Amino acid sequence: MTFRNSYITFLFILGISLQNLTSQDNWMMQWQGIQQTYINPAYTSEKSWEISAASTALDFQLGNLNAGDFIEKNTAGVNIISLNRLASAIDGKSDLMATGQFNTIDVVHRIGSITFSAGHGINYEFATSLNPTLIDILANGNVSYIGKTVELGMPASASVYQKFYLGAAIKTGPVNIGVRAAYLNGWHHMHTEKLSSQLTTGAEYYELTIANDIEIYNAGIFEYRGIDDIETIKGINDYRSLFTANHGMAFDLGLELKLSDNSGIFVSTQNLGSIKWADRAQKLTNNTTTTLKGIDIEKVIDGEEDASIEDTLLSVFSLNQENLEFSQKVAARYNAGGYFSLAGTTFSALFNFKDLSKIQKASVHLQASRPILSWLDLGVNYQWRSDAAFNLGVMAKTEFGPVVLFGVCNNAWSLLNPSRLDGLSGRVGAYVGF
């Protein structure tokens, strides 16, 4: 197995072993430690050194769906995706999102009032919006749309890239200011700049007209040479190196105001940048309008219409390919929050806005935790999203001398009833501080 594929495989194996406990670090202000750097570049350490390795965070959301809406058992007792169930359950557009990080190493070193940070991680992000009309036609056919024109397109975006960063945070009185600069190296990317396919079913003779306005950008996922010649790029061996020719830069910014020894507020932005995709980068387009008026069965039997049918279908699904470098922003995050301690319990609140291509999501997080034993902190957290108002989770941190282990998940409640699962988020990790 190649080095890069090993990284990605490990990330997914770890996520599965945690029953897909996945996350976006919105709880990190709850405890003092290097984990705060994942969300707040203005973090200043109280220790001389802190080092973290192999911290993993994942996050997936099913929009206004849950697993029971489209999973069913077949006659063999195997769980399968049912388009019929999905078509019945989906109500309007549903955004599917998955983001995450595998932080291979993070290091913090304090010198006087300045905290320096450095690290490496692998980020991935995916987003799409399910089209209820397309799902209905795939499940039940287009009889309900005779005499109508409907949209079948589904926007999508996906990226996998490395992030190497260096940063510094300075403490000046009650104010902490932090900035990180990152070099990005892209592995895989695809996004739809335009993805419109309008289907018209004629009312009189039921002829089908498909009008396409498609513009797709791809690098490192597949090579398109024709509708019958698509090669999937499998991994590191296709690049001959851990690094590709896809280069980018990004910045993280943070500002924290200490209101007292036990309270404060902060704002931060993450991943403000882009990657220029050059390695096997392609622009794929289709701007055709095609009408299928029917098939003469006798000519098909005689072999006279085979070519015309094939040409018609190729005009619908074929893409014009152009080798072209392009730049695309990575998924940015914007955070604002506060925290305070009262009677041994720490409370925090956070607003998070996530921008993945053309899909944006806002969420609110509330947390509370307190020491249960000298070496153990436990807490609860609540997450609100516009398409899922109730997500209750748990968090835990243990300290054994300089070694700290931590873990958190949002929406742990759904683990008690997996059929109602509509998303999970969380992070696990460890670090040493001295």
Phi and psi in degrees as a GROMACS rama.xvg file:
@    title "Ramachandran Plot"
@    xaxis  label "Phi"
@    yaxis  label "Psi"
@TYPE xy
-72.5611  161.997  THR-2
-60.604  -48.3489  PHE-3
-67.1548  -42.561  ARG-4
-63.3852  -31.6056  ASN-5
-62.7728  -42.3995  SER-6
-58.1433  -51.4863  TYR-7
-67.2005  -40.6003  ILE-8
-62.0348  -42.116  THR-9
-61.1412  -41.666  PHE-10
-59.2352  -46.3428  LEU-11
-72.5972  -35.8273  PHE-12
-62.8399  -43.4604  ILE-13
-63.2343  -40.9095  LEU-14
-62.6047  -41.555  GLY-15
-67.4793  -39.5829  ILE-16
-64.705  -21.903  SER-17
-95.0068  16.2559  LEU-18
56.2738  41.1644  GLN-19
59.4815  36.9815  ASN-20
-72.7922  109.463  LEU-21
-126.37  161.931  THR-22
-159.412  170.042  SER-23
-133.442  33.3407  GLN-24
60.1565  22.1357  ASP-25
-77.0648  0.205146  ASN-26
-103.628  0.434665  TRP-27
-67.2409  -17.107  MET-28
-76.1633  -8.40376  MET-29
-68.2349  -34.577  GLN-30
-126.554  142.759  TRP-31
-70.841  132.736  GLN-32
154.421  174.071  GLY-33
-61.2236  -22.9856  ILE-34
-61.0957  -21.7268  GLN-35
-63.4462  -26.3781  GLN-36
-65.2149  -20.0493  THR-37
-66.2233  -22.1158  TYR-38
-127.029  -19.5754  ILE-39
-131.049  98.0732  ASN-40
-64.0284  -12.1722  PRO-41
-88.5042  9.12586  ALA-42
-63.1462  129.589  TYR-43
-116.335  128.489  THR-44
-78.758  150.066  SER-45
-93.5228  -6.19989  GLU-46
-109.581  168.777  LYS-47
-76.1045  -44.0517  SER-48
-132.668  143.773  TRP-49
-140.553  133.547  GLU-50
-133.887  129.692  ILE-51
-125.238  144.115  SER-52
-138.261  143.262  ALA-53
56.1323  44.6061  ALA-54
-87.7031  132.32  SER-55
-122.755  132.734  THR-56
-132.643  136.068  ALA-57
-137.651  154.547  LEU-58
-151.674  127.157  ASP-59
-136.22  146.056  PHE-60
-134.812  138.328  GLN-61
-101.882  16.6551  LEU-62
65.2378  -132.029  GLY-63
-93.4028  21.1967  ASN-64
-109.476  166.23  LEU-65
-136.148  167.332  ASN-66
-57.8272  -35.4466  ALA-67
-67.1819  -14.172  GLY-68
-74.0079  -22.2361  ASP-69
-137.399  0.9711  PHE-70
-104.076  131.855  ILE-71
-146.27  161.744  GLU-72
-90.1273  137.019  LYS-73
-84.895  -174.058  ASN-74
-64.0258  -21.1444  THR-75
-89.1428  1.44043  ALA-76
80.9252  14.7847  GLY-77
-96.272  135.516  VAL-78
-70.1833  130.198  ASN-79
-134.839  162.131  ILE-80
-84.1652  126.132  ILE-81
-106.936  114.49  SER-82
-66.072  -33.6709  LEU-83
-62.5877  -44.4159  ASN-84
-66.9999  -40.504  ARG-85
-63.6587  -42.6878  LEU-86
-62.675  -35.1444  ALA-87
-74.5496  -30.7  SER-88
-88.7448  -33.7472  ALA-89
-67.7177  132.024  ILE-90
-128.914  94.6612  ASP-91
78.302  -175.202  GLY-92
-65.9994  137.222  LYS-93
-125.974  121.224  SER-94
-87.7597  126.027  ASP-95
-105.272  130.171  LEU-96
-138.886  144.279  MET-97
-146.486  125.218  ALA-98
-138.189  160.576  THR-99
179.617  170.299  GLY-100
-139.481  144.567  GLN-101
-117.942  98.1741  PHE-102
-81.4538  104.346  ASN-103
-66.8984  -42.8259  THR-104
-157.764  142.559  ILE-105
-137  134.557  ASP-106
-130.054  134.831  VAL-107
-124.005  135.256  VAL-108
-138.356  124.369  HIS-109
-99.9169  130.366  ARG-110
-126.45  106.364  ILE-111
64.4374  -125.177  GLY-112
-94.1562  4.75929  SER-113
-111.261  130.905  ILE-114
-108.822  117.976  THR-115
-95.3054  146.818  PHE-116
-138.524  151.271  SER-117
-154.904  153.677  ALA-118
-179.5  177  GLY-119
-141.225  141.702  HIS-120
-154.757  166.949  GLY-121
-116.083  122.302  ILE-122
-107.82  144.236  ASN-123
-136.04  152.94  TYR-124
-152.014  141.076  GLU-125
-147.426  140.421  PHE-126
-153.359  141.728  ALA-127
-154.512  163.209  THR-128
-119.572  115.487  SER-129
-64.6819  133.683  LEU-130
-95.0897  111.632  ASN-131
-63.1048  -31.5422  PRO-132
-67.4748  -43.0699  THR-133
-62.2999  -44.3426  LEU-134
-61.0642  -41.3525  ILE-135
-64.2468  -41.9054  ASP-136
-68.1059  -39.8485  ILE-137
-62.9013  -34.8502  LEU-138
-84.5951  -39.0432  ALA-139
-124.376  1.17808  ASN-140
82.8963  -179.149  GLY-141
-106.561  18.0856  ASN-142
-61.6988  -30.1715  VAL-143
-75.8285  -6.42143  SER-144
-116.109  18.8047  TYR-145
-62.8627  129.897  ILE-146
81.5849  9.42433  GLY-147
-123.643  158.259  LYS-148
-113.634  125.692  THR-149
-128.676  154.223  VAL-150
-93.7067  129.861  GLU-151
-110.219  -4.56046  LEU-152
-70.7808  152.036  GLY-153
-136.386  111.528  MET-154
-65.6507  149.096  PRO-155
-152.528  153.341  ALA-156
-150.91  140.55  SER-157
-152.836  139.31  ALA-158
-148.181  148.28  SER-159
-135.097  127.256  VAL-160
-152.711  159.25  TYR-161
-91.9564  151.009  GLN-162
-133.427  118.876  LYS-163
-110.551  125.007  PHE-164
-131.676  153.488  TYR-165
-131.737  138.45  LEU-166
-150.668  169.457  GLY-167
-149.924  143.375  ALA-168
-130.297  133.118  ALA-169
-116.065  139.805  ILE-170
-103.594  118.066  LYS-171
-126.285  96.7104  THR-172
65.3305  -129.987  GLY-173
-84.192  0.470516  PRO-174
-110.074  132.952  VAL-175
-112.854  132.554  ASN-176
-124.465  131.059  ILE-177
-136.022  149.531  GLY-178
-145.733  142.343  VAL-179
-129.479  138.371  ARG-180
-112.107  136.855  ALA-181
-130.546  139.055  ALA-182
-94.1424  130.269  TYR-183
-110.777  136.697  LEU-184
-127.303  115.447  ASN-185
-84.2023  139.811  GLY-186
-103.135  -51.6104  TRP-187
-140.019  144.941  HIS-188
-158.617  146.895  HIS-189
-156.684  136.294  MET-190
-149.333  153.219  HIS-191
-101.216  111.18  THR-192
-71.8474  -40.3667  GLU-193
-141.838  134.988  LYS-194
-147.105  78.7039  LEU-195
-117.904  124.784  SER-196
-133.004  107.001  SER-197
-99.5233  124.723  GLN-198
-104.702  125.757  LEU-199
-116.459  125.097  THR-200
-105.56  113.624  THR-201
-61.8545  142.152  GLY-202
-79.6294  -24.2231  ALA-203
-93.5758  -54.3682  GLU-204
-112.002  5.74073  TYR-205
60.8121  25.3034  TYR-206
-66.1071  150.679  GLU-207
-108.404  128.68  LEU-208
-121.171  125.664  THR-209
-118.14  119.963  ILE-210
-108.311  114.797  ALA-211
-101.406  140.461  ASN-212
-138.987  85.2611  ASP-213
-119.127  134.133  ILE-214
-144.413  108.567  GLU-215
-119.22  137.467  ILE-216
-114.696  132.336  TYR-217
-140.699  140.089  ASN-218
-153.026  119.676  ALA-219
83.545  3.01228  GLY-220
-103.053  -47.7291  ILE-221
-152.992  161.205  PHE-222
-112.493  123.073  GLU-223
-102.265  121.504  TYR-224
-116.976  -15.6815  ARG-225
173.385  164.603  GLY-226
-61.4973  -24.0798  ILE-227
-107.66  15.1692  ASP-228
-144.176  76.5019  ASP-229
-119.135  121.032  ILE-230
-108.786  122.826  GLU-231
-76.6821  131.353  THR-232
-84.5331  117.493  ILE-233
-86.9859  -26.4844  LYS-234
166.291  -153.682  GLY-235
-61.6051  -31.9293  ILE-236
-64.4318  -25.3402  ASN-237
-72.6783  -17.927  ASP-238
-102.836  -13.7181  TYR-239
65.6952  6.23145  ARG-240
-162.253  158.176  SER-241
-64.9475  -29.0465  LEU-242
-102.787  145.938  PHE-243
-109.988  -179.326  THR-244
-87.4206  13.4149  ALA-245
-97.9439  104.517  ASN-246
-115.567  148.549  HIS-247
-159.712  173.322  GLY-248
-134.54  151.677  MET-249
-150.671  159.878  ALA-250
-132.488  143.924  PHE-251
-116.936  135.235  ASP-252
-127.632  143.172  LEU-253
-146.915  147.823  GLY-254
-141.671  125.326  LEU-255
-127.944  137.236  GLU-256
-119.168  116.187  LEU-257
-80.363  115.863  LYS-258
-82.811  -29.378  LEU-259
-161.463  -174.542  SER-260
-64.5282  -23.4718  ASP-261
-117.854  11.9387  ASN-262
-151.473  157.863  SER-263
-176.212  170.393  GLY-264
-133.915  158.068  ILE-265
-153.639  159.038  PHE-266
-135.136  149.853  VAL-267
-156.037  156.793  SER-268
-130.079  146.416  THR-269
-133.78  147.24  GLN-270
60.0111  46.4956  ASN-271
-84.8787  92.3187  LEU-272
178.46  -170.914  GLY-273
-152.652  168.882  SER-274
-123.62  135.356  ILE-275
-91.3206  114.056  LYS-276
-91.4062  116.932  TRP-277
-125.693  -25.0691  ALA-278
-79.9116  108.818  ASP-279
55.3464  39.0733  ARG-280
-80.8469  137.476  ALA-281
-138.138  147.501  GLN-282
-112.275  125.716  LYS-283
-118.941  128.128  LEU-284
-133.889  156.175  THR-285
-152.649  114.534  ASN-286
-124.951  45.778  ASN-287
-104.148  156.261  THR-288
-122.791  121.874  THR-289
-126.377  136.33  THR-290
-118.78  128.364  THR-291
-109.45  107.962  LEU-292
-90.4645  -7.25383  LYS-293
135.321  175.916  GLY-294
-127.406  130.786  ILE-295
-83.3002  104.813  ASP-296
-59.2912  -39.2529  ILE-297
-63.7802  -39.9249  GLU-298
-69.6431  -34.7218  LYS-299
-62.8857  -43.6964  VAL-300
-62.4459  -37.4729  ILE-301
-80.7703  -3.3143  ASP-302
78.882  14.3877  GLY-303
-85.2925  -21.9943  GLU-304
-110.64  3.88932  GLU-305
-57.262  -46.4076  ASP-306
-66.0203  -41.4949  ALA-307
-67.4999  -37.5662  SER-308
-63.8576  -43.7346  ILE-309
-64.1883  -42.1178  GLU-310
-63.2133  -39.0999  ASP-311
-65.2341  -45.0673  THR-312
-66.9588  -38.286  LEU-313
-64.2613  -36.6  LEU-314
-66.8828  -26.7815  SER-315
-76.1288  -43.9913  VAL-316
-103.793  -13.995  PHE-317
-73.821  154.386  SER-318
-125.103  141.998  LEU-319
-82.1815  127.211  ASN-320
-106.143  133.719  GLN-321
-136.458  124.981  GLU-322
-73.0992  117.127  ASN-323
-153.424  126.455  LEU-324
-73.975  146.981  GLU-325
-151.669  157.502  PHE-326
-111.875  144.632  SER-327
-145.807  136.527  GLN-328
-66.4049  147.321  LYS-329
-86.4034  167.053  VAL-330
-70.3686  116.513  ALA-331
-90.4573  154.883  ALA-332
-132.237  142.864  ARG-333
-127.358  130.437  TYR-334
-131.1  147.11  ASN-335
-148.746  133.407  ALA-336
-162.568  179.111  GLY-337
-153.889  166.139  GLY-338
-153.553  155.695  TYR-339
-159.579  158.239  PHE-340
-116.203  141.488  SER-341
-147.445  121.904  LEU-342
53.506  40.2956  ALA-343
85.4084  -4.9296  GLY-344
-107.112  133.244  THR-345
-100.779  129.486  THR-346
-115.985  145.894  PHE-347
-149.534  155.867  SER-348
-139.994  146.187  ALA-349
-147.859  137.508  LEU-350
-106.946  132.546  PHE-351
-129.864  134.245  ASN-352
-124.61  126.2  PHE-353
-117.931  131.847  LYS-354
-119.19  102.305  ASP-355
-111.735  102.267  LEU-356
54.4825  -118.469  SER-357
-99.3305  12.2104  LYS-358
-115.794  124.856  ILE-359
-118.886  142.883  GLN-360
-138.27  135.415  LYS-361
-113.441  149.347  ALA-362
-150.371  156.958  SER-363
-125.539  137.908  VAL-364
-129.574  134.153  HIS-365
-125.204  133.33  LEU-366
-135.886  153.794  GLN-367
-148.859  136.41  ALA-368
-150.164  159.087  SER-369
-156.309  157.202  ARG-370
-66.9964  131.778  PRO-371
-99.7761  -40.073  ILE-372
-130.888  173.037  LEU-373
-62.2483  -23.7758  SER-374
-115.116  5.91423  TRP-375
-136.567  126.858  LEU-376
-112.768  136.43  ASP-377
-126.845  151.083  LEU-378
-157.903  173.425  GLY-379
-125.814  154.54  VAL-380
-142.18  148.952  ASN-381
-123.647  135.569  TYR-382
-124.097  133.101  GLN-383
-113.619  132.095  TRP-384
-127.176  159.415  ARG-385
-62.5737  -30.3273  SER-386
-104.552  6.02906  ASP-387
-158.234  99.274  ALA-388
-82.5857  -15.095  ALA-389
-124.81  108.182  PHE-390
-139.05  103.938  ASN-391
-107.132  130.347  LEU-392
-134.808  -178.114  GLY-393
-131  159.477  VAL-394
-143.616  152.983  MET-395
-150.293  145.177  ALA-396
-140.742  134.007  LYS-397
-122.862  145.549  THR-398
-127.518  124.577  GLU-399
-124.534  91.1157  PHE-400
65.6142  -128.075  GLY-401
-80.8227  -5.45459  PRO-402
-95.1165  128.678  VAL-403
-122.679  128.934  VAL-404
-113.108  138.863  LEU-405
-143.499  154.89  PHE-406
-159.382  150.101  GLY-407
-154.706  149.17  VAL-408
-145.406  139.905  CYS-409
-90.684  154.654  ASN-410
60.4479  34.8643  ASN-411
-63.7257  -23.5234  ALA-412
-54.8453  -37.4763  TRP-413
-68.1484  -19.1789  SER-414
-64.5269  -23.1332  LEU-415
-74.2297  -18.1783  LEU-416
-143.742  78.0474  ASN-417
-56.8189  -26.8373  PRO-418
-65.8275  -19.3941  SER-419
-99.3599  9.88499  ARG-420
-63.1495  124.198  LEU-421
-121.408  9.42108  ASP-422
148.798  155.257  GLY-423
-145.434  153.085  LEU-424
-150.504  148.502  SER-425
178.027  173.611  GLY-426
-146.102  144.836  ARG-427
-126.505  149.646  VAL-428
-177.935  178.916  GLY-429
-152.557  153.146  ALA-430
-154.338  163.915  TYR-431
-119.949  144.939  VAL-432
-137.116  136.794  GLY-433
